[in-house]
């Protein structure tokens, strides 16, 4: 079963990629901006991944990947930062295409942002010695106010589309962390996280996904030259 991680990546990418050419969606027109967004995302997340893997904060079960590594990471882990952001950014824009009025009010968006930041600060205050929690929540605390200031409309929509994305997230990440299989694909050192699991998924993974997708969306929107109303 050493191809499981690869299959999860390619399976996540397959349908969004095929529907990128749908005449109504034309998602391929955003490829340039998305490519830059994915590159920036990888420049942030890959070094973090390399260090955490080397320090044993998390790691990978050799049973479920092909065995090819680059800088200590399975090649499938590198593909993760292409396949998953692509699928999620596509999902965001597809939802906005079919539900163009899908957005929160200005007041609700601000309240959710401030409450989320307060919870993250509170969690960090009591768990600053846990590296996954500290780096993960710390990044989110940088990203949220940045997007609030520079692309508020994106957050109005993203808070809703992210809820939809949590459905495939729990499926894919659930398998990666051991749901339905003999052992996990990705293991975590629980001394470095809160120890709270949703099924088999560390609660930090939700914030990790939130930041990763939001960073990719922000730069996709920024670098996409478009006059269409769903730019954000």
N, C-alpha and C positions, 0 to 999 in steps of 0.2 A: 504493500500500500504506500510505497515511497513517492507516489505521484499525487497523493491526496491534496497537499498544499497547492500544487500547480493546478489541479482541477478546480479548486475553490477560486483561485485567481481568474482562471480563464472562464469559468462558469459565470462569475460575477460580471465579467467584461462582455461576454458574447452577445446577449440580447441588447444592451445599450449600444454596442458598436454597430450591430446590424440595423437598429432603428435610427442610428445617426443620419442615415440617408433618406429617411422618410420625407416625402415632399412637403409635408406640413411642418415638420420639426426642423429639418436642415441643420442639425446640430454640428455637422462637419464644418460649418462656417465659423464655429467657435474653437476649432482645433488649435489655431495659433495661440490665442489667449490661454486656452487650457494647457497647452504644452509648456508655456512659460510658468503658469501657476503650478503645474506638477513639478517642474524643475526647482522652483523656489521651495515648494513643500519638501522635496527630497533633500535639498541643501540644509533644511532645518531638522528634518526627522531622521535622516540616515546617520549623521554623526551621533546623534542621541542614541539611536538603535545600536550602533557599533560599540559605543562606550558601555551601555547597559548590558549588552550581551557579554562583553569582555569581563565585566564586574560581577556577572552572575545574578543580576537583578531580574533578568528573564533569559530564556534560552529556547532552543528548538529541538524537538524530538527527531532523531535521525531516522526513525521508522517511517516518517511521513514526508520527507523531502528527498530530492534526487541525490544530494550529497555534494553538489557543486557550490562552492562558497566564494564570496568576494569580500575582502576585508572582514572576514569572520562571520558574515551573514549568508545564509542560503540564498541562492539566486531567486528563489520564490519570494523571499522577503523584499528584495529589490522590486520585483514585479508587483508586489502588494501596493506599493506607492504609485503605481501607474494604473493598475486595474481598478482598485477600489475608488480612488478619487474620480477616475473617468466615469465609472458607473454612478457615483453619487451626484456629481455635477450634472450629468445627463438627466438623472431623476429629478433634480431640482428644476431644471429648465423645462422638462416635459410636463411636470405638474403645473408650472406657471403657464404653459401653452394652453393646457386644457382647462385650467382654473385661473384665468387672468386676474381675478379679483381676490385671490388668495393672499391675504396679508393681515397683520395685526394693526391695531390703531397705534398712533404715535405714543400715546400714554401707556398702553399695555406693553409695547416694546421696551420703553424706558424702564418700567417697573420690573419686568422680567429680567432685564439686563442687570439692574442694580441688585435685585434679590439674588440672582445667580452669582454675581461677584461677591456679595456679602457671604454667601454660603461657602464659596471657595476660600475667601480670606479666613473665615472661621475654621475651616478644615485645616488650612495651612498652619494656623496659629497653634493647633494642638498636635500636628503631625509633620513638623518641619524636618524631623529626623528620618522620614521615610522617603527615599529618593524618587520612587515612581510618583508618589502623591505630590511631592514638592515640585518637581520639574513639570509634571503634567498640569497641575492646577495653576502653577505660576505662569506657564505659557498661555493658558486660557485667560488669565487675568491681564495679560498684555494684549491679547488679540481682541477681546470683547470691546474695551473702550476705544481701541484703534478703529474698529469697524463702525462703532457707534458714531465716531466723529467724521470718518471719511466716506462711509457708505451706509447711512442709516437705513435706507430703503431695503438694502440687502437683508439686514437683520429682521425687518418687518415680515419678510417672506420666509427667511431661513428658519426661524423658530418653528414655523408650521411644517415646512418641507422636511426638516430634520426628524420630526415625529414620525413621518411616513418612512423615512430612511431607517429608522430604528427596527422596522420589521425585518428587512433583509440583514441588517446588522446582527440581530439576535440569532439569526439562522447561521450566517457565515462565521461570526465570531464565537458563537456557541460551539460549533464544530471545532474551531481552532483551539478552544480552551477545554475540549474534552466531552462535550455533549454528544451522546450517541455513538462514541467510539471508545476503544479500549483504554486509550491514554490520550493526553492532550498533545496537540501539534506544537503549541507554544506554552511553555510552563513559566510560572512566576514565583519569585522568592517572596513569600508573604510577609517577611520581615520588612520589606520595602514598600508595602502598600497597606491600605486600610484593613485588609482581610475581609472585606464585605463582598460577597459574590451574588450576582443575579443569575440564578442557575449556576453555570460554571464560569461566568464572566466577571472579572474584577470590576467593581463600580468605576474605577479610574478609566477603564477602556471607553466608557461612554463619553467622558470629557475629552479623551484622546481623539476619538472619532469626530467629536464636535469641532475641535480646533483644526484637525487635519482637513476636514471638508470645507470649513469656513475659510481657511487660508487659500485653498484651491479656488473656491468660488470668488473670493475677493479679487484675486489676481486675474482670474479668467475674465471677470467683468471689466477690470481696469484695462486690460490689454486687448479686449475685443472691440474693434471699431464697428459699431452698429448703431443704427437709429431705431431699432425695434424696441417696443415698450417693455420687453422682458429682459432687458440687458442685465438687470440686477437679479 
